[in-house]
Amino acid sequence: MCRRSGACNAMINRNSLARGVPVRLAVVALLAALIVTGAVRATPAFAAAPTVASLSPASGSTAGGYPVVITGTGFTGVSTNGVTVGGIGVNVLVNNDTTITIISMPPHTAGPVDIIVSHPTEGTSANTAADDFTYIQAPTVSGLSPTSGLVAGGNLVTITGLGFSGANAVNFGGSIVAPTVMNDTTITVTAPAHLAGTVDVLVVHPTNGTSANTIADNYTYLGVPVVTSLSPTTGPSAGGNNVTITGLSLTGATLVTFGGTATAFVVTGDTSITATAPAHAAGAVDVLVTTAQGTSVNTAADDYTYGDLPVVTSLSPATGPIAGGTVVTITGTGFTGTNSVTFGGTAAAITAVTATTITVTAPAHTAGTVDVLVTTPSGTSANTAADNFIYTSGPTVTSISPKSGPVEGGTLVTITGSGFTGATSVTFGGTSVTPTVASDTSITATSPARAAGTVDVRVVTPLGTSPNTAADDFVYGGGPIITSISPSSGAPGGGNTVTITGTGFTGATSVTFGTTSLTPTASSDTSISVVAPAGTGTVDIRVVTPVGTSPNTAADNYTYGSTTRTFTLYFRWTLLVWTGANGASVASALSGQETPPNPATNDVSGIVTAIFKYNNAQQRFEGYFPGSANVPGANDFTTFMQGEAYWFAINSSSGASWTVLAN
């Protein structure tokens, strides 16, 4: 440690700090700068322990969660967890030497606690009346009895909870009523009149606040029941199925009837009842709910229909032309009495009906999939996948195999789809060939000669031509070729986007970096973008398509290298916090000769005349002097450590940009 003037001069005189600047003057300038920036304290440390003078606020709810500001002295240097509340550590923000903010007070039982501030070196604040914080118990409602009553009010309600002593009001659904405080945990109050529905019952204390709104304080006012919906709205005549009744003021229901027939039920809430439908003759009935306040009024919302609904299980055939005329057999159950069959909302002509089959003639319709629905006196069949009928305007291609071939043609291609019966031709990018029709769903055709690229394979029948989709794409040409990659290098961790340029990329299924396979995004036949995976060294990038894999060339080489950090060095003095490689050699970093070699690094050894850092543990300055690396004892340190601050003396008036390797 530099404790005497002579010793300090001896340490600094190892090398001049900058050309033409006297050593003593440079040291004075350096120490002055460090004092201004706070790196060195300007006065001796006769610091005292922190003191607490006041708290704001000095009291709060037992629930915690709010900030408190501590005022006092000696707070500089207190850590972000250097404050306790009643012995509980809390996170704080040290604003300055005289104020600290507790970000969020912890929950605590009611009563006073001490707030203590601890400094890592100067000690702990003394316990005084000024650091007392009082937790106050706000009213808390844990239950009501009863939890419901008539809209007219007038019934007594007992409220159970904590912190009721001194309460002077109860907010009953917005109506303020005077309570009778039995003790700190019990209040009785007379419910005021209110509209039907659920309200909150809150206890009000003049100084401790109002109880928080929770499910425990819910009180329901009961009116005449109202049925707003049923689910389901239909069921078999035999009954036995569950029906959910939704509405209002259903609490306390004493009776549920289906067309006048009482049934078993369970009240699941003020707005819901689950009832078991009783047996009943086919037809529509009303579902009514009765409580002590009366019986629900009959509306369309409470209509329930008995009867066996028709069910469609299959169609044959399930496709037909848009002109209609296809005779379709519908199979299922509950068809007796069928009075309507619709195809996508259009009525069809019915020719025969039994309990399990219907024969109809499909009406005309636009191309697409429609639902075939059967209607009987009991209702309409539910929409399912089994009732789908597809109107077609012509053939449809769903796949081809293989999906590529040479430009000379001659590839036998199998085309799969629908509506191929009567096909007259197949086109490859507009070039027509004669197909072999194996069935309505399969055709084989021989590809004609074409230029390299992707073409559409279309099937032509008397009903029209198959639409162009991705499923009919056929690729002509040789394998992919890579001509360049950008960038051609990246960090070992990967994650950067690499653009691959070349030809024949259409239909690419994967890109490999060495042995790592990736899914590409092909923007065109000549460009692919991928995100580089993690790796080391130099690897080959290969593009894989249905036609083949790109050959290995120098153009596809990708190099994984070390990452770098760049600093700006300014004339005279520059303060840097080291973020380069941890433990990097100072001499190698200054000369740009780091390991592994990286062309991005550069040599600044000619403009850096000295480097200083402060050794906090030993309370002294330490130096490094370029050019003295081989002089025993000349330098106090020889490596850079991450997170440490260093002062660089620079003799170049233009400064420099300095790039080094990072971990």
N, C-alpha and C positions, 0 to 999 in steps of 0.2 A: 504494500500500500504506500502511495506517495504522501509522506507526512512532513517532509522538510523541503525547504525551497531548493536547496542544492540537488536533492534526490530527484525532484520533479524536473529540474532543468536537465539532469543527466538522462532521464527517460525520454524526454521530448527531443533531445539533440541527436537522436539516432539518424534522423534524416530531416531535411527541411520539409515543411508541410506544403508549400507551393513555391514555385519559382519566384524568387525576388521578395518573398515575404519573410521577415525576421521571425525566428522561432518563438521568442517570448511574446511578440505581438500576436502571433497566430494562436498560441495557447490561450492568451487572454480573451481573444475573440471567440474561441471555441467554448471556453467556460462560461462566458457571458451569454452565448446563445443557448447553452444547455440550461442555464439558470432561468432564462426567459421562458423556455418551453416547458419548464417544470421537471426536466430530467434530473437536475441537482437542486436541492433546497438552498436558498440563499442565506439562511440563518441556521444556527445550531438547533438541534432538536431538543427543546425543553418542553415537549408537548404534554398536555394533560389528558386524562381519561375523558371520554365524551360525557356531556351532561344533558339531561332532559329538562327543559324549562316549561313546556306546555304541550298539550295534545289538542287536535282539532279534527273531528269532534272528540269530546272526552267520554262519550257514552254511545251505545248503539245496540241494535237487536242481537239477541242470542244466536240468530241464524247466520250472522257474519255476512261476508261477501261485499263489503263497502270499503273505501279507502280511508286512511287516517294519516294526517300530517303531523310529524313530530318536529318540534322546534327546540333548538338547544345550541351546543357548541361542540367542536372537536369531531365532526362527523366525517371529515375528509379521510378516505382510506377505509371506511367501513365497507365490508363486503355486502353483496346483494342478499346474503342470508344471515347478516349479522344482527338481526333484531328478533327478540322473542316476545310473545304475547302470552302472559300467564304460563311461561315455560314452553310454549309452542313456537317453533321456528317459522318465520314467514319470509316471503320474498319482498324486497324493498327496492326503491329507486332513491339513490343518494343524490339529491338535487344540488347541494353545495355543502359548505362546512357547517351551516346552521339549520338546514332542513332536510328531512328524510320523509319520503312518502311510502307508507305501507300499502302495497297494491291492492290487497284483499284481506280483510280481517277474517281470521278463522272462526268457525262456530264455537260457542262456549256456553257453559251453564251460566245462569244469571248470577250477578255479583261483580265485585271489583277485582281487577287483575293488574299486575305491574307490566309495563312495557319497558324492556331493558335493551340498551344499545351496547354492542360489544365491538371494540376496535382490535384488530389482530395484533397490534403491538403496544397500544396505549392503555389497554384495560377496558373495564366495563363501567357503564354509568351507575351511579349510586341510586339505590331505591329511595325515592322521595314521593311526597304527595303529588308532585307535578307529573309523575309518570303513571298515575292511577287512571285506569279506564274501566268504566262500569258497563257491564252487559245487562240489558234490560229485557225481561221476558214479555214479548208482545202476546196479546191474546191468541190462543190457538183452539180451533173448534175440531173435536175428534168425533162428534156424533150428535144426532138429533133423535128425539123420541116424542111423538111419532114423526115419521119422515114425510107424511102427506096429510092433507085435510081438505075440507070443502072450500070452494071459491068464496063462500061467505065469511070464512075465517071464524074467529071467536074461540077456538080451541087452544088449550094450553100446550106449549111445546117446551120440553126440557132440553137445554143445550149443555153438552158435556165437553170439557176441554181443560185448558190451563191459562193462567194469567188473567182471570176474570175479576179479581179484587179491584175495586175502584172503577169498573166499567160503568159507563153512564148511558149507553144506548145500544140498540141492536138494529142493524139495517136488514130489514126483512123484505127482500126483493125490491129494494128501493124505497120502501116505507120505513121511516124511523119510528121505533116504538121504545117505550121505557121498560127496562128489564127489572126483574127482581133477582138480585144477586144473592144466591144462597151461600156460596163460599167461593174460594179461588178456582174451583173446578166445575161449578154448576150454576146455571142461570135458568130461570123460567120466564117465559114471555108469552103473551097472548097473540096468536097469529092474526094479522090484519086481513081484511078482504083483498082479493087479488084475482086477476084473470087466470083461467086454467093454464097450467104449464109448470115448469120447474124453475125455482128461483134460488138464489144464494142467501144464506142467513149468516151475517157477519157481525162479530162483537166489536164494539167501538170503545176504546179506552182514551181518556182525555190527554194522557201524556205518553202512553206506551204504544199507541197506534191502533190499527184495525187488523183483525185476524185475516190471514191470507185465504183467498178463495180456493177451496179444495172440494173434491167429490163428497167429503164427509159433511159439508154444510148444505147439501142440496135438499130442498123441500119442494114437494110436488102438490100443486093445487089441482083438485079433481073437479071436472065438470061432467056434463052429459057425454058419454062415449061417442066417438066418431070413427067410422071405418073408412079409410082412404084407399086401401087396396087389398087384394088377395093374391096369394101365390102358392100353388097354381090356381087358375080360375076354372079349371075343369077337372073331372075325375070320373072313375068308373061308377056305375050304378050300385055296385056292391059296397062302395065306401071303403073305409079302412086306411086311406092315405092321409098324410099330414098336410094341413093347410095353414100357412102363416097369414095371420090377420094383422095388418098394419093400420094404425090410426092414432087417436089422441084420447087421453083420459081413460085408458083401459085398466088402470090399477083398480083393484077391488072388484073386478068383474065376478058376477055370481052366476051368469048364464050365457051360453052361446048356442044359437039355434041355426040350423040349415033348413030353410023352408018350413020352419016351425018345429023341427025335430031337435031336441036338446042333445048335446054331445059332450064328451070329455074334452077338457082344455087345460092349458097351463099358461098363466100370465108370466111372460118373460121380461116385462118392463111396462112402463106407462104407455109405450107406443107399440107394443107387440104382444100378440097371443098366438100360441101354437095349438090348433084344434085338430081333432081327428074327425074327418068327414063321416057322417053316418050313412047307412044305406038309404037310397031314395030312388024313385022312378026317374027315368030319363027326362031331362028338361032343365030349365034355368030356375034357380031358387035364390032367395035373399039370405045373406048371412048377417045376423044381428047380434049385438053384444049388449048385455044388461049389467048395470052397476047400481049402487044405492042411489045414484043421481038420476037414473033413468035408462032408457033403451035407445041405442043408436037409430038415427033416421034412415029409412030405406033410400039408397041412391044406386046409380049404375055401378059405383065402385065396389058394392058388396055382392054383385051378381056372381053366382057359381053355377056351372053347367054340369049336370050329370049325363053320362053316356060314354060309350066306348069310342074314343077318338080313332079315326082311321090312321093306319101306320103304313107307309110305303117302305118296302124292303128291297125292291129291285125294279129296273126297267129293262125291256128287251125289244128292240135294240136301244142303246143309250145315246146314239148319234143319228143325225139326219140332215138333209139339205135345208138351206134357208127357205126354200119354196114350200116347205111343209109336205104333207101327204104321206109321211111315214106312219105305218100302222105300228103302234107301240102297245105292248102288253105290260100292265102295271101289276106287280105282285105285292101282297101285304095282308093286313087284317083290318076288320071293322069297316068293310066297304059297303055293307048292306045299306040301301037307301041313298047311295051316292047321288047327289044332284048337281055336282060340278067338278070338272077337272081342268086345271089351268097349267099352261106352259109359259112360265115367266110372266104370269098375269093375264095371258091370252087364253080364252076358253077353247077347249078342244071338243070335237064331236065324239060322244060316247056311243059305242056300238054294242057293248055287252058288259054286264056287271054280275059278279057273284060276291060272296062274303070275303073271298081272298084274291080275286083277280078282276081287272077292268081292262077292256080293250078300247083304245081311242085312236083317232087319227090326229097326228101332230099338226097344229096350225102353222102358217108361215111366220117367220121370226128373223130378226137380224142375227148375224153370226155371233156365237158366244155360248156360254154355259147358262142354263136357266134351271129353275126349280119346278118340278112337277108336283102340284099339291092337289089333294083329294078332299072334297068337302061333303059332309053328311049332316044330318040333323044334330049330331053330337058335337060337331065342330070340324076344324080343318086339320089335316095332318101336319105334324111338325116338320120344319125344314131340316133335312139331313143330307149327307153325301150320297145316300142311296137313291135320292130322287133327282139327281143331276142329269140333265139332258143337254148334249152339245149340238148346237146348230153349226154346220160348216158350209163355207162358201167354196171350198176346194180342198186340195191336199195340204197336209202340214208335215214338215220335216222336224223330227225331234233329235236325230243324231245321224252321223255318218262315220264309217269305219273302213279303211284308215282315214285320218284327217289330213294327210299330206302325201305328196308324190312328186316324181321328177317332172321337169318341164317338157320332156319328150312325150308325156302321157303314158297310157297303157296300164294304169293302175285300176284294178277291179275294186270298185267302191260299193259297199252295202249301205243303202239309205233306209233308215227306219222312221216310221211316222204313222200317219193315218190318211184315209181317203185316196189311196193310190190306185184303186180299181179303175181300169180304163185309161191309165196313164199313157199318153202318146209320145212324150219325150222327157228328157232330163237335160238341163242346161248347166254347164260349168262356166260361170262368168259370162254367160250369153252364148257360149258355143254349145249347140244342140247335139245330143247323142241319143241313140235309140236304146231304151232300157229293157231289162227283163223283169216283168212284174211277177214276183213270187207270191204275193198276197196283197190284201188291202193295206197291210202295214209294213211291207218290205219290198224294196226294189234293188236290183243290182245294175250298175252301169260302169262302163270303162271310160276313165278320164281321157279327154282329148289333149293334144299338145297345147301348151299355153306358156306365156312369159312368166317369169318368177313373180310370186306375190300371192295374195289371198283372194279367192273368188267365192261367190255364193253358188251353192248347188240347189237348183230349183226343180220341182216336179210339176209337170203340166198335165192336167186332165181336162175332160170336157166341162167340168165344173169350175175350172180356173187354175191358177198357178200358186204354188205354196208361197207364203210370205217369207221375206228375208229375215232370218234370225241368226244369232251367234251359233246356233246348233248346226247350221248348214255350211259353215266356213271350211274351205279346203285350201291348203297351202301348197303352192308350186315353188320349187326351187331347191338349192343345195342347203347345206348346213350353215349355221351362223358364223360370222367372222368378226373379230374384234380388231378395230384399227387404232383405238386410243381409249384411255381412261382418265378421268379428271375428278379429284386429284389422284396422283399416282402414289401417294403415301398418306399415312395418318397415324394417330396415336395407338399404342398397344391396346388400349381399352375399347377401340372401335367407336361406333356411334355417329360417325360423320357420313354424309350422303356422298356416294360415288356415282358419277354419270359415265356409262359405258357407251361408246360410239362404235358403230360398225354397220353390218348388213345382215339380213336374214333373221331378225329378232322376233318377227311376228310369231305368236303362239308359244313364246318362251315359257317353259314350265319351271325353270330354276336357274339360279346363278350360284357358282361355287367360288369361295375364297379359300384356296388350298383344298382342304377336305370338308370345310363347313358349307352346307347347302342353305341357300336363302330363297325366299319367294320374291320375284322381281315385280317392278311396276313398269311395263313397256309402254312408253309414250308414243312410239312409232316403230316401224320396221327397222329403224336405224339408231334407236336410242333407248336405253334402259337405265332406270335409277334404282339403286339399292342402298341400304344402310350397312356400312362395313361392320362385321362382327369383330370381337376381340381376337388378337393374334400376335405373332412375333415373326421377325425376319421378313424375307421376300416370298410372296406366294403368287400363284397363277390364278387369274380370274377367268372362269369358263362360263359360257352361256349355253344352256341346254334347251333345245326345241324339239318338237316331234320329228323334225328332219335329221337332227344330229346334234353334236356338241362342237363348239368352236375349238379350232386347233390351238395348241400352246405356242405363242409367239412372244417376242420381247414386248410387244405392245400391250400385253395383258398383265404385265408384272406390277404388283402392288407391294409397297414396302412399309412395314410397321416400324416406327421410330419412337424416340423419347419425346415427351412434351417439353415445351420451353416456357420461360417467363422473360418478359422484356421490361427493363428499368430505364428511366431517363436520368442521366447524370448532368447536373448543372455546374456551371463555372463556380469555383471556390468551394462551396460546401453543399453536399447533398445528404439528407437523412433518409435511409432506406430500412424498411422492415423486410428481412430476408424471407422470400417465398420460393427460392430455388430449391435444388436438391439438398436434403438435410445431410450435413457433414461434408459438403462439397469442398474440395481443396481451393483455398483462396487463390493460390498461384495459377492453378489450372483454369479456374473460372475467369480470372482477369485476362488470361492469354487466349481464351477461347479454345483450349485444348482439353475439353472434358471427355469423360468416358461414359457411355459409348460416344463416338464422334457424331457430331450433328452439324451440317453445313449452316444451320440457322444461327449458331453461336458466333460471337465476334471478339476480337482482341482489343481491350481497353487499358492494357497494362502500361502503355506509354503516357496516359493522361491522368492516372490515379497515382498521387504521390504519397498518400497515407490513408489508413483506415483506423478509426477508433470505435471502441464500444465500452460501455460501463459495466463492470463486474459488480453486480449488486450484492452478491454474497460476500465478497471481500472488500466492498466499498472502495473501489479504485477504478481508474481508467486504464484500459489496455490498448495497445497499438499494434498495427501491422504495417510494415514499410516495404513496398515492392522493390525488388533488387537486393533485398537483404535476406532472402530466403535461405541462403547457405551460410549466413553469419550466425554462429552459435549465440543464443540468448537475445538475438536482435528483435525477435517478434514474440508477443505475448500469446498469440493464437494463430493457427494456420488453417482453420476450417470455418465455414459459415454454418450456423445453426438456424433452423427454421423458427420464425417468430421473434428472433432477436433484432434489435435496432443497431444500425451501424452508421457512423459519420464518415463520408468519403471526401477527401480533399482532392479537387480537380484543378489542373493547371491549364485546361483548354477553355478559352473564352467562348467557344461555340458549343461546349458540352458534347454529349454523345448519347446515342441509344445503345443499350447493352443487353444482349440476349444470352440467357444461360439455360442449362438443362434443369428440368424439374423432375421430381419423383413421379 
